[in-house]
Amino acid sequence: MPSCPECENNLDVDEGEMEEGDVVACEECGSEYEVVGVEPLELARIDDELEEDEDPLEADEEEED
């Protein structure tokens, strides 16, 4: 059973049923992860606030150049 990289709590997922693009949430700390690989199971943290903040900054930097 995979564990949460943030708090090391076991994630309640059925690895055999996971598909790429599925979202898994840690019940302990609330972190959300997207399944980016299934064999072996690979998770990437979803950080919506950071992505939203970064995109406009990158666009502004490109316009200034």
Rosetta blueprint (number, residue, H / E / L):
1 M L
2 P L
3 S E
4 C L
5 P L
6 E L
7 C L
8 E L
9 N L
10 N E
11 L L
12 D L
13 V L
14 D L
15 E H
16 G H
17 E H
18 M L
19 E L
20 E L
21 G L
22 D L
23 V E
24 V E
25 A E
26 C L
27 E L
28 E L
29 C L
30 G L
31 S L
32 E E
33 Y E
34 E E
35 V E
36 V E
37 G E
38 V E
39 E L
40 P L
41 L E
42 E E
43 L E
44 A E
45 R E
46 I E
47 D L
48 D H
49 E H
50 L H
51 E H
52 E H
53 D H
54 E H
55 D H
56 P H
57 L H
58 E H
59 A H
60 D H
61 E H
62 E H
63 E H
64 E H
65 D L
